């Protein structure tokens, strides 16, 4: 457990990197101090020279390794941009070789002249073209080794963290299922009862009938659609609008609601019931506490697979939610975002004097398209 923590935990990142580069420097120092024949200088001198040269060439190796670990692998490879990944790797290898060649021509001769005796330094002198060519090959050889090792460690760490996250999700999902089973109501009984109430109130109370129908639609979606890891963004937005419509009926003409959401975004998927707690919270701790002119503004935009939700609601002056229940829904959503969308979301919540603001940016998943699917241009519908 301690070993895995040292390898994967951010707590030991600096120590881990220092150990990695020290081990690589040590390896290169001993590797290049050996020669196939007993050539001058003596082994101790060659070890000193190779150690210093290994430090110099660490510049090129560090450049390559961190370019792969923090740009190519996470930004390209993990996002399935394989052609750009291959091109970037080739370009980085060539740049690393060029950096090694430049160091060999412009820096190492002066370093050798400062350290080595004149007769030994003379033995190390080679033509500039030959020196560049040999340094380029040596740089590429070392680059492929250390670059491949660094990229492998990054990929291994990524899959380890993903596996740990999946195990955590499974554990929390089991707990959620147990809680659901404790309070489970048979769906057929529930919908039959709601249909009976709807039929009864259709003539006697049209408003109550509309409320029952809206509630039935939301429950049907929650029970039958939201038990999957991802659902269509259209369905999630439809649930938001149904919920707001029910609240508008309850408030009558007192509530001022402005909704601006995209239309026809069925190509995107999202974790179910991820956005509803924000809207529910805006009513529970916002509009319901305002005596005069409660208002809510919801704006959702999609830009190249990135969704931004901005929810603003007014609140009563000096209102504070009860400490025993405040923020539980929001905390659950924050936890789900951390588990389901790591490094793919930003959430900013502002609890100001007169307004409550939620600003969420989220990278959405795209549905796999079939050859018969046609994605229509994104349109926006505005509800007042």
N, C-alpha and C positions, 0 to 999 in steps of 0.2 A: 504493500500500500504506500509506504514511504517512497519507494522507487518511482511508482507511477505518479505520485504527487510532484516529485522533483522534475520528472520529464514533462508533465502536462500542465501543472499549475502555474498561473501567472505570478504567484508569490515568489517563485524561484527563477524567474526569467533571466535576470541579470547574471546570477551565478551559473545558470545553465549555458548561457551564451559565452561567458568567459571560459568555462571548462571546455566547451566545444572548440573554440578557436585556439586555446592553449594546446589541446590534444592534436589538432591539425598542424599547428606550428611544430610541435615536437616530432610528429610523424615525418613532415617534410624535411626537417633538419637532419634527422638520421638517414632518411632515404637518399638524399642528394649528397650526403657526406661520403657515401661508399662509391668506389670506382672499380671497374672490372680488372684493373691492373694497378700495381703499386706506384702510382704517379705522385710527384711532389705536389703540394707540401705533405707533411705528415698528417696522420688521421686527425689528431687533435686540432690542427690548424684548419683542415678541411671542414671539420665539424663546426668550428667557430664561424668560418666563412658561410657555410650553408645555413647556419642558424640566422645570421644577419640577413642573408638573401631571402630566407623564408619569411622574415618579418616584412621585408620590402614587398614581396609578392602577395602578402596577405591583403594589400590594398585592392588588387584585382579580384582576389577570391571573395573578399567581403562584398565588393560591388556586385558580383554575380549572384552570390548566395542570397543576399537580402532583396535583390531585384526579383529573383525567383520566388522567394518565400512570401513577400509582402505585396507583389504586383501580379506576376504571371499566374501563380497557382490560385490565389483567392479571386482575382479579378477576371481571369480568363478561363482557366481550366475548370474551376468549380462552377462556372456559368456556361459550360459546354461550348465555349468558343475555341474549338480545337484547332482550326486553321491559324487563327491569330496566336494561339499558344505556341504552335510549332514555329511560326515565323519569329515570334519574340525570342524563343529559346535560341534559334540560330543566330539572330542579331546580337543577343547578349553574349553568346560564346565568342563571336568574332570581336566584339568590343573588348571582352576580357583578354583575348589574345593580343589585341592591339595595345591595351594598357600595359600588359606584361612586356611587350616589345619595347614600348616607350621607356618603361622603368629600366629595362636592361641597357638601353642605349644612353639615356640621359642621366641616370642616377647611380646605377651600380658601378660604372668605371671610377667615378669619384670616390665612392665608398671603399672600393678595393684599394685604390691608390692611397687612401688615408690609413687603411688598416694593414695591408700586406707589405712585406719588404719588396724592394724594387725588382729583384730577380724573379720572385714568385708572381708578382703583379704582371710582369712581362709575359709570363707563360699563359696568363689568362686573356691576353689581348687577342682579339679576333677582329676581322673586318666588320664594318658597321652592318652591311647587308647580311652577313652570316650571323652576326649577333642577333639582329632583329628576327631573322628566320628561325633560329633556334629558340629564341624567347617566345616567339609566336606559337611554335609547336608545343613547347613546354607549358606555356600558359593555357593552351587548349586542352592538353592532357590533364593538367591539374584542375582546370575549370570543369571538365566533364565529371571528374571524380567528386570534387567538393560540391559542385552544383547539384549533381544527382543525389548526393547524400542529404544536402540541405532540403531539397524538394521532397525527398522521401520522408524525412522527419516531419515536415509541414503537413503532408498528406496523411501520415499516420496519426498525427495529433488531431487533425480535422475529423477523421473517422472515429477516433476514440471519444472525442467530445460529443460527436453526433450520437454515438452508441449510448453514452451516459445520459444524454438528453432523452433519447427514446425510452430508456429504462425508467427515467423519472416520469415521463409522460404516461407510460404504462401503469406505473404504480399509482399515479394520481387518477388515472382513468378507472382503475379498479375501485379506488375509494369512492369516486363519483358514482359508479354503477351500484355499489353497495348502498349509498345514500338514496339513490333513485329507487332501488328495490324496496327500501323501507317505506317509501311513500308512494308506491306504484298504484295507479288506478287503471283498470283495464280500458284501453283506448275505445273499444266498441261501446262499452257502457257510457263512457264520457261523451262521445260524439252523439250517441242516441239521445242522451239526456239533453244535450245542447240543442239538437234538432227539435226535440219536443218543446223546449222553452221557446225556441225561435218561432215555431208554428203557433204557439199560444199567444205570443206577444206581437205577432205580425199585424194583427188587426187592432188589438187593444192599445199597444204602445209601440209605434214605429221606431222610435229612438232606441228603446230597449232591444227591439228586434235587430236593429243595425249593430248594436254593441255585441249582442250574442253572436251574430254572424262573423264579425271581425275577430272576436275572441276565438271562435271555432277555427277560422283560417290560420291564426297564429299558432294555436295548439297543434293543429294538423302538421304544420311545417316543422315545429319543434320536435314532435314525436317521430315523424316519418322521414324528414329530410336532414335534420341536424345531428343524426347519429353517425354521420360519416366524417372523415377527417377534413374534407373540403366540400363546399357547396358553391353553386353558381353565385357570383356577385349580384346578379339580378335578384335572386331569391333573398339574399341578405338585405338588399336595399328595399325590396318589396315589404319585408317584415318591418323594417324601420318605418316605412310610410304607413303601414297598417296600424302600428302602435301609435304613431302620432295622430292618425285619424281618430282612433278610439279616444285619445286624450282630448282632442278638439271637441268631440261630441260631449265629453264630460264637462268641459269648461264652457261650452257654448260660445257666445260672442266675446267673452272676456279675454280669451287667449289670442295673442298675435303671433302667428307662426310663419316663418319664411323658410322654404325648403328649396334648395338648388342641388339636384342630384343628376348624375349622368343616366342616359337611357341606352338600352341595347348594349350592355357590357357583358353579355353571356360568355364571351371568350375568356373571361377572368374567373378565378376561383379564390375563395377566402375561407378561413376557418369559421365555422358556424357560430352565431351568437357572439361575435367578437365586438361588434359595434353597438349592439342594442343596450348594454349596460351604461354607455355614455349618455345615450338619449334618455334612458330611464332615470338616470341620476339628475339630468337637467330638469326633469319634471318634479322629482321627489324633493330635491333640495333647492329648487329654483322657483319654478312657476307656482307650485302649490303653496309656497310660503309668502307670495306677493299678494297683497290685498288689492292693489290697483294695477291694472295694465301689465299682467305677466306676459313675457315675450321670450321667444326662442328662435334662434337663427342657425340653420344647418346648411353647410356647403360641402359638397364632395366633388372632387375633380380627379380625372385620370389623365396622366401624362406618360406615355411610353411605358406602361406597366406599373407606374408608381401612383398610388392613390394618396390623396391628401384629404383628410377630414378636418373641418374647422367647425366647432360647435360652440356657440356663444349663447348664454342665457342670462337674463336679469335675475337678481336675487334681492330679497328684502334687506334693508339696511341693518348692518350689525348682526345678520343672521349667522348662526353657527350650527352645523349639523350635530345631532346627538352623538356623544363620544362612543356609545356602546355599539352603534351601527354605522357610523359615518365612514364612507370610503371602502366598505367591504367589497362591494361590487367592482369598484375601480381597482382595488388591490388585486382582485382575482384576474381582471383583464390584464393588468400589468404583468402578472406572473405568467399568464398564457402567452403574452407577446414575447416575453423573454425566452420561453421554451420553444414556441412555434416559429418565431421570426427573429432569431438571434442575428444581430448586425444587419437586419433588414427593416428596421423600423426606428422611428424617433417619436417620442411622446412627450409633449410639453403641456402641463396643466397649470393654469394660473387662477388662483382664488383671490380675486381683487375685491375692493370694497363694495362695488355695485354689480359686478358681473363675474361670471365663472366661464373660463375659456379652456377648451380642449383642442389642441392642435396635434393631429396624428398623421404621420407620413409612413406609408407601408408599401413594400415591394410585393406585388401580387404574383400569384402563380397563374400561368396561362394553361388553358385546356389544350390537350393534344388534338390538333385539327385533323379531320378526315378530308379526303379528296373532294367530298361533296359539300363540305361546309363553305359558306361564303360569309365573311365577316363584314358587316356593314359599317360605314363610317360612324364614328361616335357622335351622338347627338346629345343635347342637353334639354331637359324639360324643367320648367320652373313652376312651382306650386305656390300660390299666395294664400 
